[in-house]
Amino acid sequence: MTASRIVALGHYQPPKVLTNDDLAKLVDTDDEWIRSRVGIRTRHIAVDETLVDLAAEAAQKALAASGRQAHEVDLVVVATCTAVERSPNTAAAVAARLGITAPAAYDINTVCSGFSYALATADHALRAGAATRALVIGAERMSDTIDWTDRSTCVIFGDGAGAAVVEAVPDEQAGIGPVVWGSEPAKGDAVVITGWDPTISQQGQAVFRWATTRIAPLARETCLKAGLDPSELRGFVAHQANLRIIDAIAGKLGAAPDAVIARDVVDSGNTSAASIPLALSKLVERGELRSGDPVLLFGFGGGLAYAGQVVRCP
């Protein structure tokens, strides 16, 4: 039997940082108002970098950390909701940038849950023998969708990318657990990006209630499907929606008191599909999570779609 595991991670954020004080010059807000509602201090904003630039930088770092070469990758999956070009897709453009030859390449758009969806589809392809090594990337240039006069959204979002090198392994070395995924389409208009000149809008209270009531039971189900009790987790990396949502879900999950809870949203803002790999890569880089640690990833948001899996850290 064949399974898959993450062998390396990488991340990239553009150098321009937008602080809460910077935003206070644009809209009627201040640092205390933003921190008390969403817990964010800063976010990174792309200026000259394209979405492909962000994704390729993160992917190149993951490849370098893995010790693998571009020609050894035969599948590239990019999770994003902010691609401008409809063809070629972002995955194909990233593959060309990195010199990956003849890969299967596709994009996934389930917005904030995108990375977990992308990781699941790559895992399925590797298990089925359709690929041997994959680059799975979450990348967003959310600043392209922001109305900078709307304080309810402009304070929340940031840009960035995170990537994972995933490869096929014998079943006994499996490092990616079964996915729990789904959506609530009837509530899909709670977060929307519409039109050719897209601007994001959301029903903040509706999303907050949904996330803080529905996600924790699904996250526990994900752990049990992987054969773990939540108390056995060494880390929990949720979509970095806002700090109040993350802490509410973590409080209901039942993880051990010393489990590492990702709170990268404080410094990065909400980076949609990029938020999970970005936060996970940083935790591993800082040594807060170690090789083999079981970590629950769980994405949720626009759609309203959700997906999660337990992974072993590279």
ZAZA-458673 format. One line per 4 residues: number of its first residue (from 1); for each residue x, y, z of N, C-alpha, C. Coordinates in pm, 1 decimal. Each point is the difference from the previous one (the first is absolute). Layout:
<rs>
NUM	X,Y,Z,X,Y,Z,X,Y,Z; ...
</rs>
This chain:
<rs>
1	84.1,-119.9,0.0,-84.1,119.9,0.0,88.0,125.4,0.0; -49.0,104.5,-65.7,73.4,125.7,-9.6,-74.3,110.0,75.4; 76.3,84.6,66.7,-56.4,115.6,68.9,83.0,121.3,-40.3; -11.2,109.6,75.4,81.5,117.5,-29.7,36.0,72.0,128.9
5	99.5,86.8,-10.7,41.2,80.7,114.3,59.3,130.8,-48.7; -3.1,100.6,86.7,67.4,127.0,-27.3,147.0,-16.5,36.5; 88.8,33.6,-93.5,142.9,-13.6,28.1,68.0,134.1,25.4; -62.8,109.8,-42.3,59.9,131.3,24.6,-104.2,108.7,-22.4
9	25.7,115.5,62.3,-89.9,115.0,-9.6,78.9,125.2,-35.9; -70.0,97.8,-53.1,61.0,129.3,-27.7,-106.6,106.9,-1.5; 38.3,124.4,23.9,-97.5,108.4,-2.6,64.8,127.6,-49.0; -84.3,92.2,-44.2,49.1,129.3,-45.6,-106.8,105.9,25.3
13	44.4,116.9,49.2,-86.7,116.0,15.8,68.5,121.2,-59.3; -74.7,85.2,-69.7,62.8,119.7,-56.8,52.1,90.7,110.2; 104.5,76.3,-28.7,65.0,78.3,106.5,-81.3,118.2,52.2; -93.4,53.1,-79.1,-76.5,115.9,47.8,-94.2,-42.2,111.6
17	9.0,66.3,114.1,-84.1,-28.0,116.1,-93.3,118.1,22.8; -128.2,-29.8,16.7,-100.7,101.4,27.9,-45.5,-16.7,144.3; 22.7,99.8,81.2,-35.8,-6.6,141.4,-141.2,53.6,21.8; -50.8,-21.7,119.1,-130.4,55.6,34.3,2.4,153.1,-2.9
21	111.7,57.5,40.6,11.0,145.9,-4.4,-2.5,51.2,-143.8; 58.1,-76.6,-91.9,-6.3,36.9,-141.9,-145.0,0.9,-48.5; -76.5,-101.5,41.3,-139.2,-9.0,-42.2,-84.2,112.7,59.2; 37.7,45.0,117.0,-73.9,109.4,64.4,7.9,129.6,-80.1
25	98.3,8.8,-90.5,11.9,116.3,-86.8,-92.2,-9.7,-121.4; -53.7,-123.0,-24.0,-84.0,-23.4,-117.4,-148.2,-3.9,33.1; -33.5,-56.8,116.8,-140.3,-16.8,38.7,-17.1,36.8,147.5; -124.2,8.8,41.7,-31.4,34.4,138.8,20.7,-123.4,88.0
29	121.8,-17.1,46.4,34.3,-114.1,84.4,122.3,35.3,82.6; 37.4,-87.6,90.9,124.2,17.1,74.7,48.8,-136.4,46.5; 119.1,-2.2,55.4,63.9,-125.3,39.4,-85.6,-77.6,99.7; -56.0,68.5,99.1,-79.7,-69.0,102.0,-125.1,-62.2,-60.1
33	-66.5,72.7,-91.1,-122.8,-50.6,-63.5,29.8,-127.7,-77.6; 109.4,0.0,-76.2,34.7,-116.8,-82.3,39.6,-117.9,88.3; 86.6,25.8,97.7,46.5,-110.9,84.9,-114.1,-61.4,79.6; -92.3,81.7,47.4,-107.6,-53.1,83.2,-98.0,-84.0,-80.9
37	-11.5,25.2,-129.2,-97.2,-72.2,-81.7,58.8,-117.4,-76.0; 120.3,15.5,-52.6,57.2,-109.7,-80.1,138.3,-43.6,46.8; 62.8,74.3,90.9,127.8,-41.2,56.5,119.4,21.5,-89.6; -14.0,78.6,-105.1,107.7,17.7,-97.4,77.7,128.2,30.2
41	134.2,-9.8,-10.5,86.2,116.9,19.0,54.0,52.1,-132.8; 44.3,-95.6,-84.8,60.3,36.0,-128.4,-42.3,-99.8,-105.5; 19.7,36.7,-125.8,-20.9,-90.4,-112.3,99.1,39.3,-109.6; 38.7,-98.7,-83.8,92.5,25.4,-110.2,-79.3,23.9,-128.3
45	42.9,99.3,-77.5,-71.6,38.9,-120.7,94.8,-2.2,-119.5; -39.4,-71.5,-104.8,80.4,-6.4,-122.0,-9.5,132.3,-74.6; 113.6,46.3,-50.2,4.1,121.9,-79.6,31.7,-36.1,-145.2; 119.1,-50.6,-22.6,40.5,-39.1,-135.5,-15.8,-150.1,-24.2
49	-11.0,-78.8,108.0,-5.2,-145.9,-14.2,-136.7,-44.8,-52.2; 1.4,-85.5,-100.5,-123.5,-60.5,-48.9,-34.0,-121.6,85.3; -118.8,-54.6,-22.3,-38.9,-122.5,69.3,96.8,-112.6,-31.8; 41.4,-10.5,-125.3,95.8,-104.2,-39.0,133.9,21.9,70.5
53	43.1,125.1,13.7,123.3,29.0,74.0,-7.8,-54.1,142.6; -111.4,27.7,69.0,-16.5,-43.7,138.6,4.3,-152.7,8.4; -77.1,-64.9,-87.3,-7.2,-146.2,2.5,134.5,-63.7,-33.3; 67.6,53.2,-100.1,127.5,-58.6,-42.3,107.4,16.0,106.3
57	1.5,114.8,68.9,98.7,20.6,106.3,-18.8,-102.2,111.4; -124.5,-19.5,44.1,-26.4,-97.9,106.2,34.0,-140.8,-46.1; -36.4,-32.9,-124.4,26.5,-133.7,-52.7,149.5,-26.5,-12.9; 75.8,101.6,-45.1,144.4,-16.2,-13.0,65.2,-26.4,135.5
61	-49.6,68.0,104.3,54.8,-23.2,134.0,-33.6,-140.2,49.7; -120.7,-46.1,-28.4,-36.6,-136.3,40.3,84.5,-102.4,-72.9; 22.0,20.0,-129.4,84.1,-92.3,-76.8,142.8,-2.2,55.2; 54.1,117.3,28.0,136.3,6.9,53.7,9.9,-72.7,133.3
65	-101.0,17.4,85.0,0.6,-66.5,130.7,-13.1,-150.9,-13.7; -65.3,-45.3,-106.2,-22.0,-144.5,-18.8,121.3,-71.7,-56.0; 90.2,74.6,-65.3,113.3,-61.7,-66.5,-36.4,-63.3,-132.8; -124.4,18.5,-44.3,-43.3,-53.7,-129.1,20.9,104.8,-108.0
69	1.4,-47.7,-125.6,16.6,87.4,-113.8,-133.4,19.7,-71.5; -9.9,108.5,-74.8,-125.1,31.2,-68.9,-43.6,-112.8,-93.0; 96.2,-63.5,-68.4,-36.9,-104.8,-95.9,-57.3,-124.8,68.1; 12.2,-8.4,132.6,-54.8,-114.9,71.9,-146.6,19.1,37.8
73	-54.0,118.7,-23.2,-140.3,29.7,31.3,-86.4,-32.5,-120.9; -107.4,-77.0,21.9,-88.5,-30.8,-112.5,-144.7,44.4,22.8; -24.1,78.1,106.8,-133.0,54.6,25.6,15.5,133.8,71.2; -68.5,102.1,-50.1,-0.2,131.6,63.8,-145.4,41.1,20.3
77	-35.1,30.2,124.7,-135.6,43.0,32.9,9.8,133.5,73.0; -75.2,99.1,-47.8,-1.8,130.9,64.7,-141.5,30.6,46.7; -12.8,30.2,127.6,-126.5,45.3,56.8,1.7,151.6,3.7; -97.5,62.3,-65.3,-7.7,145.7,-2.4,-139.2,44.4,-41.8
81	-39.7,117.3,46.1,-124.0,61.2,-47.2,27.6,134.5,-64.9; 129.5,33.2,-18.8,34.2,132.8,-49.6,78.4,-3.6,-131.0; -8.3,-111.4,-73.5,66.6,-5.6,-130.4,-65.9,98.3,-96.1; 80.6,72.7,-73.1,-51.1,95.2,-98.7,-16.7,-68.3,-135.1
85	101.3,-76.2,-41.1,-5.0,-68.4,-128.0,-86.5,-125.6,10.9; -86.5,-19.7,-95.8,-78.6,-122.4,-4.7,76.0,-111.4,-70.7; 89.5,37.4,-91.2,84.8,-98.2,-67.8,126.3,71.0,-46.4; 118.7,-55.9,28.6,20.7,-125.9,71.8,-33.6,15.5,148.1
89	-31.3,-112.0,64.5,-30.4,6.6,142.4,127.3,28.0,80.2; -18.1,34.7,125.7,113.2,38.9,83.6,98.2,-114.5,17.0; -50.7,-122.4,13.7,87.8,-116.1,18.8,92.8,-18.3,-119.0; -52.5,14.2,-121.5,83.2,-14.7,-119.1,104.1,111.1,-7.2
93	-39.1,122.5,36.3,94.1,111.5,-2.8,111.0,-19.0,103.1; -34.3,-51.3,117.4,101.4,-28.2,102.4,94.1,-109.9,-47.7; -54.9,-105.2,-59.9,82.6,-109.4,-51.6,99.1,52.0,-103.2; -46.8,86.7,-90.2,89.2,56.5,-101.0,109.4,83.6,64.8
97	-37.1,79.6,100.2,96.8,85.2,69.7,109.2,-84.7,67.5; -37.4,-115.1,55.8,94.8,-83.2,74.1,73.9,-99.5,-88.6; -41.7,-11.8,-125.1,64.7,-94.9,-90.2,-46.6,-142.1,19.3; -122.2,-18.0,48.6,-58.1,-133.7,14.5,-56.1,-41.6,-135.4
101	42.8,-113.6,-49.8,-37.8,-40.5,-135.3,-114.3,-100.4,3.2; -102.9,26.1,-80.3,-112.2,-91.0,-25.8,-75.2,-46.0,124.5; -23.3,87.2,98.3,-77.7,-45.2,116.1,-149.7,5.9,-27.0; -77.2,-78.3,73.3,-142.3,30.5,12.7,-7.6,128.7,81.3
105	-83.1,94.6,-43.2,-2.0,131.0,66.4,-141.4,53.8,-0.2; -50.0,31.7,118.6,-135.0,55.1,7.3,-14.4,90.1,122.2; -97.7,91.6,-9.7,-34.1,89.2,110.3,-126.0,-50.4,69.2; -11.5,32.9,128.1,-119.9,-27.4,78.3,-45.5,130.6,63.3
109	-129.9,27.3,-9.3,-54.3,118.7,65.7,-112.7,-41.0,92.9; 35.6,-26.5,124.5,-100.2,-9.6,106.2,31.3,105.1,106.4; 61.3,107.8,-46.0,31.0,117.8,80.3,82.9,-41.0,122.9; -47.4,27.4,119.5,81.8,-14.8,120.7,33.2,-144.7,35.5
113	-79.7,-95.0,-46.7,28.8,-141.1,25.0,84.3,-60.3,-112.0; 46.0,83.3,-93.4,63.5,-49.3,-121.2,121.0,-88.0,21.3; 87.7,35.6,95.5,120.9,-81.2,15.9,-33.6,-140.7,45.5; -92.6,-14.2,93.4,-36.1,-134.5,45.7,-66.6,-80.0,-111.5
117	-79.8,65.6,-84.4,-55.1,-68.1,-117.5,111.3,-43.0,-94.3; 93.4,90.1,-26.8,110.2,-30.5,-91.1,86.8,-113.9,53.8; 27.3,3.9,130.7,81.2,-105.4,60.9,-71.2,-134.4,-9.7; -131.7,-0.1,19.1,-76.1,-124.4,-9.1,2.9,-55.9,-141.3
121	-17.4,85.1,-100.6,-0.7,-51.5,-136.9,137.9,-50.5,-40.9; 106.1,66.3,47.7,134.9,-49.4,-27.7,23.2,-134.0,68.5; -43.1,-10.9,124.9,10.3,-126.6,73.3,-72.4,-111.4,-74.9; -118.8,29.1,-49.4,-76.5,-101.4,-73.1,72.5,-41.8,-128.1
125	58.5,97.6,-71.8,72.6,-31.4,-123.1,122.0,-86.7,27.2; 71.0,29.9,107.7,118.7,-78.2,34.9,-39.2,-141.0,44.1; -104.9,-10.5,77.4,-47.8,-131.6,43.2,-46.0,-84.5,-118.3; -57.2,65.8,-101.4,-50.5,-72.5,-116.4,109.5,-33.7,-100.6
129	120.1,51.9,22.3,109.1,-26.0,-93.6,-0.2,91.6,-120.2; -80.5,106.7,2.9,-6.3,92.7,-111.9,114.5,100.9,2.2; 72.1,8.0,110.5,116.1,88.3,13.0,90.2,-57.7,108.1; 123.1,48.2,3.5,94.8,-49.0,100.8,47.2,110.6,95.0
133	1.3,124.4,-50.4,44.3,111.2,85.2,-75.2,125.8,-43.3; -52.6,72.4,97.6,-84.8,115.4,-29.3,48.5,124.7,71.6; -24.1,112.7,-62.4,10.6,129.8,65.1,-142.0,48.2,25.1; -33.1,23.5,126.0,-133.0,48.5,36.3,18.4,139.7,58.2
137	-66.0,97.3,-61.1,24.8,140.4,31.7,-131.3,70.6,31.9; 1.4,80.9,104.4,-109.0,93.9,25.8,55.7,139.8,-19.5; -59.0,78.0,-89.5,53.4,132.8,-29.5,-114.0,97.2,-25.2; 10.5,118.3,57.8,-104.2,99.7,-18.7,59.1,140.9,-6.2
141	-59.3,79.2,-88.2,25.4,144.5,-1.4,-133.7,66.3,33.3; -39.7,-12.7,126.0,-130.7,47.1,44.1,-16.1,151.4,-13.8; 112.9,71.9,-2.3,-6.8,146.1,-11.5,-66.8,43.3,-129.9; 0.3,-88.0,-101.0,-67.3,32.9,-125.9,-151.9,5.6,15.4
145	-52.8,-59.6,106.0,-145.6,-7.8,16.2,-53.9,98.7,102.4; 86.9,81.4,58.5,-39.9,82.4,114.6,-49.8,137.3,-43.3; -110.8,40.0,58.8,-47.5,137.7,-7.1,63.9,72.4,118.2; 95.5,86.0,-29.4,78.6,62.7,106.7,-77.1,109.6,74.3
149	-127.7,19.3,-36.9,-84.9,92.7,75.6,-97.1,-74.6,91.2; 4.8,-132.6,-3.0,-91.2,-82.7,80.5,76.2,-56.3,119.4; -20.7,58.9,116.6,79.4,-41.4,116.5,-35.5,-139.8,48.9; -115.3,-52.9,-40.0,-37.7,-133.9,45.1,80.5,-109.8,-69.5
153	60.0,31.5,-115.9,79.0,-101.6,-71.3,146.3,40.1,-18.6; 28.1,129.5,-17.8,137.5,37.3,-33.8,98.4,-25.6,113.6; -50.3,-12.0,123.1,89.1,-23.9,113.7,35.9,-147.4,15.1; -66.7,-86.8,-74.0,9.1,-143.8,25.6,105.1,-70.0,-85.3
157	9.7,35.2,-128.4,67.9,-87.9,-94.1,144.0,39.7,-30.3; 79.5,-102.4,-37.7,138.9,19.6,-38.9,36.9,-92.3,-114.1; 123.6,13.3,-47.7,49.6,-78.3,-113.3,111.8,-93.8,44.8; 15.7,-110.5,-71.1,109.0,-91.9,30.7,-22.3,-135.8,-62.5
161	93.4,-91.1,27.5,-8.5,-134.9,-55.9,73.4,-98.2,90.4; -47.4,-122.8,-1.3,66.2,-109.9,69.5,-4.4,-122.2,-88.8; 98.8,-86.8,11.9,9.0,-115.5,-89.1,50.7,-122.6,74.9; -38.2,-115.8,-51.6,45.1,-127.8,55.4,43.5,-91.8,-113.1
165	109.9,-69.5,20.7,39.1,-109.3,-88.4,-56.1,-127.4,60.8; -78.6,-70.7,-78.5,-69.3,-120.7,46.0,41.4,-115.3,-89.1; 34.6,-113.4,60.4,41.3,-112.4,-82.8,-61.0,-131.0,45.8; -4.8,-94.0,-93.1,-54.7,-132.1,27.8,95.9,-78.1,88.7
169	-57.2,-72.3,96.9,78.3,-82.2,92.3,-76.1,-129.4,25.7; 67.7,-103.1,53.4,-73.5,-120.3,40.7,-105.2,34.0,105.5; -105.6,-77.1,5.3,-113.3,29.4,86.6,40.2,17.6,145.9; 98.5,-77.5,46.1,39.6,8.7,141.0,70.3,132.1,31.8
173	39.9,77.8,-103.3,63.2,130.0,22.0,-96.0,116.7,-27.2; -127.3,-30.9,-8.6,-99.4,101.8,-34.5,10.7,121.1,92.4; -5.7,117.6,-60.6,8.8,122.5,78.7,-114.6,95.7,-24.0; -98.4,-41.9,-79.0,-117.8,82.6,-26.3,-123.0,-85.6,24.8
177	-80.8,41.4,96.0,-117.9,-77.5,36.0,-117.2,25.2,-92.8; -108.4,-75.2,18.6,-119.6,16.0,-83.3,-58.5,140.3,13.6; -52.1,49.7,-110.7,-59.8,132.7,0.5,-144.8,-6.8,46.9; -41.4,100.6,74.0,-141.5,25.7,27.0,-30.1,131.0,-71.6
181	-90.8,-5.0,-96.3,-28.9,120.9,-76.6,-146.7,9.6,-34.5; -41.6,119.4,-38.6,-138.7,22.8,-34.7,-25.3,148.7,-12.5; -127.5,36.9,-7.1,-36.0,140.1,-12.6,-146.1,19.2,39.9; -38.2,124.3,13.1,-139.7,35.3,23.6,-40.5,100.4,-107.9
185	-28.7,-49.1,-121.4,-25.2,89.1,-114.2,-112.7,99.2,21.9; -99.2,-36.3,79.4,-113.1,90.7,22.2,43.9,128.4,68.7; 115.5,-4.3,67.9,51.9,118.4,68.9,119.7,59.2,-74.0; 17.4,-40.5,-125.8,118.3,39.2,-74.7,16.0,148.8,-21.2
189	-108.4,76.7,7.0,10.9,144.1,-22.7,47.8,76.5,122.9; 41.5,-71.5,103.9,52.2,67.6,119.4,136.3,63.4,-26.0; 75.0,-54.6,-97.0,127.6,58.6,-41.5,2.9,-3.9,-151.9; 10.9,115.7,-64.6,-3.5,2.3,-146.0,107.2,91.9,-56.7
193	51.1,-41.2,-116.5,85.3,84.3,-83.6,-63.0,-6.5,-137.5; -57.3,107.3,-47.6,-78.4,-5.4,-123.0,50.6,99.9,-103.2; -27.1,-31.1,-127.3,23.5,93.0,-108.9,140.2,-4.4,-56.0; 17.4,71.3,-108.9,129.9,6.4,-67.3,94.0,97.2,68.2
197	-54.8,90.6,79.2,81.0,88.9,83.6,-31.9,-38.9,143.6; 55.4,-112.9,46.1,-53.0,-65.2,119.9,28.9,73.6,129.9; -100.0,2.9,83.7,14.4,54.0,134.9,-61.2,-99.3,97.6; 72.7,-29.1,107.2,-48.1,-96.7,97.3,-96.3,66.6,97.7
201	-105.0,-73.1,34.8,-91.5,44.1,105.3,-43.6,-122.7,77.6; -35.5,19.3,124.1,-41.6,-113.5,81.3,-98.2,42.1,107.6; -81.6,-96.7,39.3,-92.0,18.3,111.5,74.1,-46.5,125.7; 70.5,92.3,61.7,93.7,-34.9,105.8,-60.8,-78.7,114.3
205	-112.8,41.9,51.0,-61.6,-68.4,112.8,-47.9,-139.5,-37.5; -52.8,-15.5,-121.6,-46.4,-132.0,-45.0,117.0,-96.9,-12.3; 110.6,48.8,-55.1,118.7,-84.8,-13.3,54.8,-35.7,137.5; 3.3,97.6,90.0,50.3,-24.9,135.6,-82.7,-107.4,70.2
209	-132.6,11.4,-6.6,-86.3,-98.7,66.1,18.9,-138.7,-60.8; 7.3,-6.0,-132.4,18.4,-128.9,-67.2,132.9,-63.2,40.3; 107.0,77.5,-5.8,132.8,-53.7,29.2,13.6,-45.0,145.2; -56.6,76.7,91.8,18.9,-31.4,141.8,-95.6,-107.9,50.2
213	-98.8,-37.0,-78.5,-91.0,-108.3,41.1,20.4,-128.0,-79.5; 29.1,11.8,-130.3,5.9,-118.0,-85.6,138.5,-62.8,-9.6; 105.7,79.1,10.4,132.4,-50.2,-35.9,60.7,-91.8,105.3; -15.0,32.1,128.4,60.6,-84.7,104.3,-47.1,-145.5,-7.3
217	-129.8,-29.2,-14.8,-42.1,-140.5,-13.0,59.8,-67.5,-123.7; 11.5,73.8,-110.2,60.0,-56.3,-121.2,149.8,-24.2,20.5; 65.5,88.8,72.4,141.8,-16.3,28.8,23.6,-123.9,87.2; -87.4,-21.9,99.3,12.7,-121.3,81.5,-23.8,-125.4,-83.8
221	-96.8,6.9,-90.6,-26.7,-113.2,-89.7,122.3,-32.6,-85.3; 70.4,104.2,-43.6,120.5,-18.7,-80.3,106.3,-75.1,78.7; 17.5,35.9,126.7,97.0,-69.4,84.7,-37.2,-147.6,15.5; -125.3,-25.7,28.9,-44.2,-137.6,21.5,13.2,-82.8,-127.2
225	-24.4,62.5,-115.1,14.6,-70.3,-127.7,145.0,-38.2,-25.5; 92.4,78.3,57.0,142.5,-29.3,-11.8,48.7,-94.0,109.3; -90.9,-42.2,88.9,36.8,-92.8,106.3,64.3,66.6,119.4; -25.9,129.6,18.5,57.4,74.4,111.4,-109.0,67.0,81.3
229	22.0,7.4,130.4,-82.2,85.4,83.1,57.6,141.6,-9.8; -82.5,104.2,0.9,54.5,135.9,-7.2,106.5,29.3,105.1; -6.6,-67.3,114.1,100.0,23.0,105.6,139.1,-47.2,-41.2; 8.6,-83.1,-105.8,129.5,-49.5,-47.5,65.6,93.7,-100.3
233	-68.4,103.0,-43.3,56.9,93.9,-96.1,114.4,78.5,62.4; 103.6,25.9,-80.2,106.0,89.0,44.1,-21.3,141.2,-52.6; -89.8,13.6,-99.2,-25.7,131.9,-53.3,-134.9,8.8,-68.3; -51.2,121.0,-11.3,-125.7,26.3,-69.0,20.4,123.7,-86.4
237	-10.3,-18.9,-131.1,15.8,110.5,-94.3,-131.7,15.8,-74.4; -82.2,90.4,47.9,-126.0,32.4,-66.2,24.1,109.1,-102.5; -96.0,15.7,-91.7,1.7,117.6,-86.0,6.4,123.6,88.5; 87.6,90.9,-36.3,23.2,118.6,82.6,-103.2,108.7,-33.8
241	-124.2,-25.6,38.7,-110.5,90.3,-32.4,7.4,126.5,84.4; -11.7,-16.7,129.3,29.9,106.4,95.2,25.2,-65.6,134.7; 63.1,73.3,88.4,47.7,-59.7,125.0,-113.5,-50.3,87.2; -112.0,71.0,2.4,-112.8,-43.1,83.9,-55.2,-133.8,-47.9
245	-9.0,-19.2,-130.2,-49.9,-127.0,-54.0,96.7,-113.2,31.2; 129.2,21.8,-23.5,100.2,-103.6,25.7,-3.2,-44.2,146.1; -1.3,96.6,91.2,1.9,-33.4,142.5,-129.5,-69.2,42.8; -112.0,39.1,-59.2,-127.0,-65.3,34.3,-0.3,-145.9,-43.6
249	48.0,-28.0,-120.7,5.3,-138.2,-48.3,99.0,-81.2,82.2; 117.4,56.8,25.1,102.7,-71.1,77.0,-51.5,-34.4,139.2; -76.8,91.0,59.5,-53.3,-24.2,133.8,-98.0,-114.6,6.1; -69.2,-25.7,-110.7,-98.7,-107.9,-4.4,57.9,-131.5,-51.2
253	120.3,3.6,-54.3,55.6,-117.5,-66.1,37.3,-111.1,96.7; 54.4,37.0,115.8,44.5,-102.1,94.3,144.6,-41.1,-18.6; 80.1,86.7,-61.2,142.7,-29.0,-15.2,70.3,12.9,134.6; 119.1,-59.0,10.1,78.0,7.9,123.5,36.1,145.5,28.6
257	12.4,36.4,128.0,31.1,139.7,35.5,129.8,51.1,-61.8; 95.9,-91.3,-23.7,127.9,44.4,-56.2,6.4,-13.2,-151.5; -111.0,-34.6,-64.8,-1.1,-6.9,-145.8,21.9,140.1,-57.5; 72.7,5.3,-110.8,30.5,127.8,-64.1,-119.6,42.9,-84.4
261	-55.3,114.8,30.0,-112.5,55.0,-75.5,52.4,112.3,-88.7; -16.5,-14.1,-131.1,48.8,102.6,-92.2,-83.5,126.1,12.7; 67.9,112.4,19.4,-66.1,130.0,5.4,73.4,100.0,-90.6; 37.9,-47.9,-116.5,74.0,83.8,-94.0,-83.7,116.0,-51.5
265	-132.2,-8.7,14.1,-88.5,107.5,-45.2,39.1,134.3,61.1; 57.6,-2.1,119.4,35.6,124.6,68.7,96.9,83.4,-84.0; 95.3,-66.9,-64.8,102.7,70.2,-77.1,-19.9,-5.8,-150.3; -86.1,-91.5,-47.1,-15.7,-18.6,-144.1,-138.5,35.6,-51.5
269	-96.6,16.4,89.1,-136.4,18.8,-43.8,-56.9,-129.3,-56.5; -116.3,11.4,-60.5,-67.0,-114.6,-61.7,50.0,-10.6,-143.4; 74.2,-106.3,-29.9,54.9,-20.2,-134.2,-71.5,-111.9,-74.1; -123.8,-27.7,40.5,-86.3,-95.4,-69.9,71.5,-134.2,-18.4
273	9.4,-51.0,-122.9,55.7,-133.5,-23.5,146.8,-11.9,39.3; 68.7,112.9,14.2,141.4,-3.6,38.4,20.3,-15.1,149.3; -104.8,22.7,79.8,21.3,18.1,144.0,48.8,-124.9,70.0; -51.3,-117.2,-36.9,41.6,-122.6,69.3,145.1,-36.6,-31.3
277	39.9,-10.9,-128.1,140.7,-36.1,-23.6,97.3,106.9,46.7; -41.5,126.9,-6.9,84.9,109.0,48.3,25.0,-14.2,149.6; -104.8,-22.6,76.9,14.3,-14.1,145.1,76.2,-126.9,37.1; -30.5,-111.0,-67.4,66.7,-126.8,29.6,149.1,8.9,-29.5
281	34.5,58.6,-113.8,140.9,13.5,-36.2,76.2,81.2,102.4; -60.1,107.4,48.6,66.9,82.9,101.1,21.0,-75.4,130.5; -100.3,-76.7,43.1,12.1,-75.2,124.8,112.1,-102.9,-7.9; 9.9,-67.7,-115.1,106.3,-99.5,-18.4,135.7,68.9,-6.5
285	7.1,110.8,-73.2,126.0,73.2,-13.2,51.5,47.8,135.5; -91.9,41.6,87.3,40.7,48.9,132.8,24.6,-112.5,100.0; -26.9,-122.9,-38.3,21.7,-112.8,89.3,-109.9,-19.7,101.4; -114.2,67.9,-16.5,-111.7,-18.0,93.0,-73.2,-131.1,-25.3
289	11.2,-50.7,-121.9,-47.5,-134.0,-34.1,117.3,-78.7,-54.2; 4.6,-128.7,33.3,115.1,-81.6,-38.8,-41.7,-112.6,-91.6; 99.4,-59.1,-63.7,-25.4,-108.5,-94.6,-80.0,-111.5,65.9; -106.4,-41.7,-65.7,-83.9,-108.0,50.4,-115.0,45.1,87.1
293	-0.7,127.1,41.6,-109.8,49.3,83.9,-132.7,-7.0,-76.3; -105.5,-52.2,64.4,-131.7,1.6,-64.2,-64.3,137.9,13.9; -43.3,54.6,-112.7,-55.9,135.3,-3.5,-131.0,-3.6,-77.3; -100.7,60.6,56.3,-128.2,11.3,-68.7,-2.0,127.4,-83.2
297	-24.5,-16.2,-130.4,-22.9,113.4,-88.8,-149.7,7.9,-26.1; -56.2,120.1,6.6,-142.9,11.5,-29.7,-30.2,136.0,-59.9; -49.7,-3.8,-125.5,-35.9,120.9,-71.1,-150.8,15.6,-8.6; -44.9,125.2,-0.5,-144.1,26.6,-7.0,-19.4,143.9,-46.1
301	-112.3,25.3,-62.7,-27.9,137.4,-40.5,-89.4,6.5,-121.2; 40.4,82.4,-99.7,-83.8,24.6,-115.9,-55.9,-128.0,-58.7; -128.4,2.8,-22.3,-60.2,-116.4,-65.9,-135.9,-46.7,49.8; -27.9,-12.7,124.4,91.9,-15.3,113.4,57.7,-140.8,-4.6
305	124.7,-11.8,-37.4,66.3,-129.3,-15.1,97.8,-21.4,115.0; 25.7,-127.0,27.9,95.3,-33.9,104.9,73.3,-127.9,-38.3; 119.6,-16.4,54.7,77.5,-122.9,-22.0,112.2,-4.8,101.9; 32.8,-121.5,44.3,108.7,-14.9,94.2,57.2,-138.7,-1.4
309	124.2,-10.8,47.6,67.0,-129.0,13.8,108.0,11.2,106.1; 34.6,-113.6,58.8,113.2,-6.1,91.6,122.9,-36.3,-81.1; 108.1,75.8,17.4,125.4,-29.8,-69.3,111.8,-18.5,100.9; 104.5,-66.0,-42.7,122.8,-10.9,78.5,98.7,101.4,-51.7
313	60.6,77.4,88.4,93.6,103.6,-42.4,123.2,-60.7,-66.2; 51.9,66.4,-101.8,120.5,-51.3,-65.8,123.5,16.6,89.0
</rs>
